[in-house]
Amino acid sequence: MTACATGRRLSVLSDDVAEKTARDWEGITDFSIRHFEEMKLILDKEEPDYRD
């Protein structure tokens, strides 16, 4: 299988890495809120005019 944007073969994670990642994600509450706050911090730094 290839990635659409690059045409390169996809790298598939090992089962161990996938399981650890899934466990880590389960521990994050309110992910969408935290993600949005991080995006605003990036915008504040890189494009502060967005607040105008």
MMTF fields as JSON, N, C-alpha, C and O atoms, coordinates in Angstrom:
{
  "mmtfVersion": "1.0.0",
  "mmtfProducer": "UNKNOWN",
  "numBonds": 207,
  "numAtoms": 208,
  "numGroups": 52,
  "numChains": 1,
  "numModels": 1,
  "chainsPerModel": [1],
  "groupsPerChain": [52],
  "chainIdList": ["A"],
  "bondAtomList": [4, 2, 8, 6, 12, 10, 16, 14, 20, 18, 24, 22, 28, 26, 32, 30, 36, 34, 40, 38, 44, 42, 48, 46, 52, 50, 56, 54, 60, 58, 64, 62, 68, 66, 72, 70, 76, 74, 80, 78, 84, 82, 88, 86, 92, 90, 96, 94, 100, 98, 104, 102, 108, 106, 112, 110, 116, 114, 120, 118, 124, 122, 128, 126, 132, 130, 136, 134, 140, 138, 144, 142, 148, 146, 152, 150, 156, 154, 160, 158, 164, 162, 168, 166, 172, 170, 176, 174, 180, 178, 184, 182, 188, 186, 192, 190, 196, 194, 200, 198, 204, 202],
  "bondOrderList": [1, 1, 1, 1, 1, 1, 1, 1, 1, 1, 1, 1, 1, 1, 1, 1, 1, 1, 1, 1, 1, 1, 1, 1, 1, 1, 1, 1, 1, 1, 1, 1, 1, 1, 1, 1, 1, 1, 1, 1, 1, 1, 1, 1, 1, 1, 1, 1, 1, 1, 1],
  "groupList": [{"groupName": "MET", "atomNameList": ["N", "CA", "C", "O"], "elementList": ["N", "C", "C", "O"], "formalChargeList": [0, 0, 0, 0], "bondAtomList": [1, 0, 2, 1, 3, 2], "bondOrderList": [1, 1, 2], "singleLetterCode": "M", "chemCompType": "L-PEPTIDE LINKING"}, {"groupName": "THR", "atomNameList": ["N", "CA", "C", "O"], "elementList": ["N", "C", "C", "O"], "formalChargeList": [0, 0, 0, 0], "bondAtomList": [1, 0, 2, 1, 3, 2], "bondOrderList": [1, 1, 2], "singleLetterCode": "T", "chemCompType": "L-PEPTIDE LINKING"}, {"groupName": "ALA", "atomNameList": ["N", "CA", "C", "O"], "elementList": ["N", "C", "C", "O"], "formalChargeList": [0, 0, 0, 0], "bondAtomList": [1, 0, 2, 1, 3, 2], "bondOrderList": [1, 1, 2], "singleLetterCode": "A", "chemCompType": "L-PEPTIDE LINKING"}, {"groupName": "CYS", "atomNameList": ["N", "CA", "C", "O"], "elementList": ["N", "C", "C", "O"], "formalChargeList": [0, 0, 0, 0], "bondAtomList": [1, 0, 2, 1, 3, 2], "bondOrderList": [1, 1, 2], "singleLetterCode": "C", "chemCompType": "L-PEPTIDE LINKING"}, {"groupName": "GLY", "atomNameList": ["N", "CA", "C", "O"], "elementList": ["N", "C", "C", "O"], "formalChargeList": [0, 0, 0, 0], "bondAtomList": [1, 0, 2, 1, 3, 2], "bondOrderList": [1, 1, 2], "singleLetterCode": "G", "chemCompType": "PEPTIDE LINKING"}, {"groupName": "ARG", "atomNameList": ["N", "CA", "C", "O"], "elementList": ["N", "C", "C", "O"], "formalChargeList": [0, 0, 0, 0], "bondAtomList": [1, 0, 2, 1, 3, 2], "bondOrderList": [1, 1, 2], "singleLetterCode": "R", "chemCompType": "L-PEPTIDE LINKING"}, {"groupName": "LEU", "atomNameList": ["N", "CA", "C", "O"], "elementList": ["N", "C", "C", "O"], "formalChargeList": [0, 0, 0, 0], "bondAtomList": [1, 0, 2, 1, 3, 2], "bondOrderList": [1, 1, 2], "singleLetterCode": "L", "chemCompType": "L-PEPTIDE LINKING"}, {"groupName": "SER", "atomNameList": ["N", "CA", "C", "O"], "elementList": ["N", "C", "C", "O"], "formalChargeList": [0, 0, 0, 0], "bondAtomList": [1, 0, 2, 1, 3, 2], "bondOrderList": [1, 1, 2], "singleLetterCode": "S", "chemCompType": "L-PEPTIDE LINKING"}, {"groupName": "VAL", "atomNameList": ["N", "CA", "C", "O"], "elementList": ["N", "C", "C", "O"], "formalChargeList": [0, 0, 0, 0], "bondAtomList": [1, 0, 2, 1, 3, 2], "bondOrderList": [1, 1, 2], "singleLetterCode": "V", "chemCompType": "L-PEPTIDE LINKING"}, {"groupName": "ASP", "atomNameList": ["N", "CA", "C", "O"], "elementList": ["N", "C", "C", "O"], "formalChargeList": [0, 0, 0, 0], "bondAtomList": [1, 0, 2, 1, 3, 2], "bondOrderList": [1, 1, 2], "singleLetterCode": "D", "chemCompType": "L-PEPTIDE LINKING"}, {"groupName": "GLU", "atomNameList": ["N", "CA", "C", "O"], "elementList": ["N", "C", "C", "O"], "formalChargeList": [0, 0, 0, 0], "bondAtomList": [1, 0, 2, 1, 3, 2], "bondOrderList": [1, 1, 2], "singleLetterCode": "E", "chemCompType": "L-PEPTIDE LINKING"}, {"groupName": "LYS", "atomNameList": ["N", "CA", "C", "O"], "elementList": ["N", "C", "C", "O"], "formalChargeList": [0, 0, 0, 0], "bondAtomList": [1, 0, 2, 1, 3, 2], "bondOrderList": [1, 1, 2], "singleLetterCode": "K", "chemCompType": "L-PEPTIDE LINKING"}, {"groupName": "TRP", "atomNameList": ["N", "CA", "C", "O"], "elementList": ["N", "C", "C", "O"], "formalChargeList": [0, 0, 0, 0], "bondAtomList": [1, 0, 2, 1, 3, 2], "bondOrderList": [1, 1, 2], "singleLetterCode": "W", "chemCompType": "L-PEPTIDE LINKING"}, {"groupName": "ILE", "atomNameList": ["N", "CA", "C", "O"], "elementList": ["N", "C", "C", "O"], "formalChargeList": [0, 0, 0, 0], "bondAtomList": [1, 0, 2, 1, 3, 2], "bondOrderList": [1, 1, 2], "singleLetterCode": "I", "chemCompType": "L-PEPTIDE LINKING"}, {"groupName": "PHE", "atomNameList": ["N", "CA", "C", "O"], "elementList": ["N", "C", "C", "O"], "formalChargeList": [0, 0, 0, 0], "bondAtomList": [1, 0, 2, 1, 3, 2], "bondOrderList": [1, 1, 2], "singleLetterCode": "F", "chemCompType": "L-PEPTIDE LINKING"}, {"groupName": "HIS", "atomNameList": ["N", "CA", "C", "O"], "elementList": ["N", "C", "C", "O"], "formalChargeList": [0, 0, 0, 0], "bondAtomList": [1, 0, 2, 1, 3, 2], "bondOrderList": [1, 1, 2], "singleLetterCode": "H", "chemCompType": "L-PEPTIDE LINKING"}, {"groupName": "PRO", "atomNameList": ["N", "CA", "C", "O"], "elementList": ["N", "C", "C", "O"], "formalChargeList": [0, 0, 0, 0], "bondAtomList": [1, 0, 2, 1, 3, 2], "bondOrderList": [1, 1, 2], "singleLetterCode": "P", "chemCompType": "L-PEPTIDE LINKING"}, {"groupName": "TYR", "atomNameList": ["N", "CA", "C", "O"], "elementList": ["N", "C", "C", "O"], "formalChargeList": [0, 0, 0, 0], "bondAtomList": [1, 0, 2, 1, 3, 2], "bondOrderList": [1, 1, 2], "singleLetterCode": "Y", "chemCompType": "L-PEPTIDE LINKING"}],
  "groupTypeList": [0, 1, 2, 3, 2, 1, 4, 5, 5, 6, 7, 8, 6, 7, 9, 9, 8, 2, 10, 11, 1, 2, 5, 9, 12, 10, 4, 13, 1, 9, 14, 7, 13, 5, 15, 14, 10, 10, 0, 11, 6, 13, 6, 9, 11, 10, 10, 16, 9, 17, 5, 9],
  "groupIdList": [1, 2, 3, 4, 5, 6, 7, 8, 9, 10, 11, 12, 13, 14, 15, 16, 17, 18, 19, 20, 21, 22, 23, 24, 25, 26, 27, 28, 29, 30, 31, 32, 33, 34, 35, 36, 37, 38, 39, 40, 41, 42, 43, 44, 45, 46, 47, 48, 49, 50, 51, 52],
  "secStructList": [7, 5, 7, 6, 6, 6, 7, 1, 5, 7, 7, 7, 7, 7, 2, 2, 2, 2, 2, 2, 2, 2, 2, 2, 2, 2, 6, 7, 1, 1, 2, 2, 2, 2, 2, 2, 2, 2, 2, 2, 2, 2, 2, 2, 2, 2, 7, 4, 4, 4, 4, 7],
  "xCoordList": [0.849, 0.0, 0.898, 1.949, 0.487, 1.27, 0.475, -0.756, 1.22, 0.589, 0.171, 0.933, -0.996, -1.517, -0.665, -0.371, -0.265, 0.436, 1.855, 2.337, 2.53, 3.94, 4.181, 5.19, 3.275, 3.481, 4.45, 4.713, 4.979, 5.918, 5.146, 3.982, 5.814, 5.191, 4.949, 5.751, 3.834, 3.509, 4.388, 4.711, 4.768, 5.481, 4.447, 3.668, 4.442, 3.48, 4.188, 5.255, 3.568, 4.141, 4.041, 3.158, 4.967, 4.877, 3.675, 3.193, 3.201, 2.067, 2.391, 1.53, 3.624, 4.009, 3.921, 3.389, 4.44, 4.404, 2.958, 2.576, 2.168, 0.765, 0.006, -0.795, 0.246, -0.433, -0.031, -0.883, 1.274, 1.737, 1.125, 0.704, 1.078, 0.488, -0.985, -1.46, -1.703, -3.123, -3.307, -4.197, -2.469, -2.564, -2.285, -2.965, -1.278, -0.953, -2.12, -2.444, -2.754, -3.877, -5.061, -5.779, -5.273, -6.394, -6.243, -7.235, -5.008, -4.765, -4.972, -4.898, -5.228, -5.411, -6.897, -7.685, -7.265, -8.654, -8.754, -7.788, -9.896, -10.149, -9.128, -8.637, -8.807, -7.792, -8.113, -7.233, -9.363, -9.697, -9.461, -9.001, -9.764, -9.532, -8.038, -7.584, -7.279, -5.83, -5.196, -4.288, -5.663, -5.138, -5.415, -4.532, -6.627, -6.997, -6.149, -5.713, -5.914, -5.076, -3.649, -3.039, -3.119, -1.777, -1.741, -0.774, -2.791, -2.846, -2.874, -2.238, -3.601, -3.635, -2.26, -1.874, -1.52, -0.166, 0.731, 1.518, 0.605, 1.392, 0.987, 1.845, -0.31, -0.775, -0.315, 0.089, -0.37, 0.097, 1.54, 1.914, 2.335, 3.756, 4.001, 4.781, 3.333, 3.642, 2.764, 3.219, 1.523, 0.566, -0.309, -1.521, 0.283, -0.493, -1.647, -2.55, -1.63, -2.707, -4.043, -5.069, -4.065, -5.334, -6.325, -7.531, -5.836, -6.732, -7.425, -8.368, -6.977, -7.576, -8.964, -9.59],
  "yCoordList": [-1.171, 0.0, 1.239, 1.247, 2.276, 3.507, 4.657, 4.646, 5.649, 6.862, 7.717, 7.86, 8.268, 9.029, 10.247, 10.484, 11.015, 12.269, 12.058, 12.84, 11.026, 10.853, 9.744, 9.754, 8.795, 7.656, 6.642, 5.61, 6.921, 5.994, 4.94, 5.13, 3.836, 2.774, 3.255, 4.0, 2.822, 3.177, 2.401, 1.236, 3.048, 2.37, 1.91, 2.716, 0.645, 0.087, -0.136, -0.746, 0.373, 0.226, -1.221, -1.973, -1.579, -2.91, -2.938, -1.892, -4.128, -4.265, -3.651, -3.017, -3.833, -3.276, -1.751, -1.164, -1.118, 0.347, 0.834, 1.819, 0.161, 0.549, 0.421, 1.292, -0.647, -0.855, 0.212, 0.746, 0.531, 1.56, 2.912, 3.66, 3.224, 4.489, 4.552, 5.584, 3.465, 3.426, 3.636, 4.375, 2.989, 3.178, 4.619, 5.181, 5.225, 6.623, 7.545, 8.448, 7.329, 8.169, 8.018, 8.987, 6.826, 6.61, 7.424, 7.736, 7.772, 8.543, 10.036, 10.781, 10.479, 11.905, 12.235, 11.723, 13.095, 13.544, 14.928, 15.691, 15.236, 16.529, 16.835, 17.96, 15.839, 16.011, 17.18, 17.982, 17.285, 18.33, 19.717, 20.61, 19.907, 21.203, 21.475, 22.577, 20.49, 20.668, 20.921, 21.745, 20.225, 20.413, 21.84, 22.491, 22.315, 23.662, 24.71, 25.684, 24.518, 25.447, 25.476, 26.542, 24.321, 24.262, 24.966, 25.661, 24.789, 25.461, 26.977, 27.703, 27.455, 28.899, 29.416, 30.52, 28.634, 29.054, 29.192, 30.132, 28.251, 28.328, 29.564, 30.295, 29.796, 30.978, 32.262, 33.206, 32.31, 33.496, 33.809, 34.974, 32.789, 32.965, 33.285, 34.182, 32.552, 32.645, 33.615, 34.203, 33.792, 34.651, 35.415, 35.203, 36.292, 36.957, 37.823, 38.156, 38.19, 39.018, 38.298, 38.942, 36.985, 36.259, 36.733, 36.54, 37.349, 37.801, 39.124, 39.511, 39.807, 41.118, 40.996, 42.006],
  "zCoordList": [0.0, 0.0, 0.0, 0.641, -0.714, -0.761, -0.159, -0.13, 0.32, 0.833, -0.359, -1.315, -0.313, -1.45, -1.782, -2.954, -0.796, -1.062, -1.565, -2.385, -1.097, -1.437, -2.444, -3.15, -2.517, -3.383, -2.798, -3.415, -1.626, -0.977, -0.198, 0.156, 0.057, 0.843, 2.263, 2.826, 2.834, 4.212, 5.178, 4.943, 6.253, 7.329, 8.35, 8.858, 8.641, 9.584, 10.914, 10.976, 11.974, 13.31, 13.78, 13.369, 14.644, 15.25, 16.187, 16.62, 16.492, 17.41, 18.771, 19.382, 19.252, 20.548, 20.562, 21.504, 19.521, 19.439, 19.302, 19.933, 18.496, 18.326, 19.638, 19.977, 20.375, 21.659, 22.669, 23.379, 22.741, 23.671, 23.312, 24.195, 22.028, 21.584, 21.963, 22.436, 21.761, 22.121, 23.62, 24.039, 24.427, 25.889, 26.27, 27.128, 25.63, 25.922, 25.572, 26.343, 24.418, 24.007, 24.95, 25.198, 25.476, 26.386, 27.659, 28.319, 28.012, 29.224, 29.063, 30.04, 27.851, 27.607, 27.65, 26.854, 28.589, 28.662, 28.041, 28.042, 27.527, 26.897, 25.814, 25.718, 25.001, 23.963, 23.044, 22.733, 22.606, 21.638, 22.212, 21.5, 23.472, 24.113, 24.22, 23.91, 24.654, 24.772, 23.414, 23.296, 22.393, 21.049, 20.564, 20.006, 20.775, 20.356, 21.082, 20.468, 22.37, 23.123, 22.581, 22.497, 22.215, 21.626, 20.277, 19.962, 19.48, 18.187, 18.367, 17.603, 19.365, 19.614, 20.039, 19.656, 20.822, 21.205, 19.978, 19.878, 19.052, 17.817, 17.019, 16.524, 16.897, 16.171, 16.845, 16.165, 18.178, 18.893, 18.541, 18.401, 18.4, 18.103, 16.635, 16.313, 15.741, 14.322, 13.544, 12.563, 13.96, 13.239, 14.241, 14.281, 15.044, 16.103, 15.593, 16.361, 14.314, 13.772, 13.715, 13.498, 13.903, 13.818, 14.867, 14.712, 15.927, 17.01, 16.683, 17.373, 15.66, 15.326, 14.766, 14.441]
}
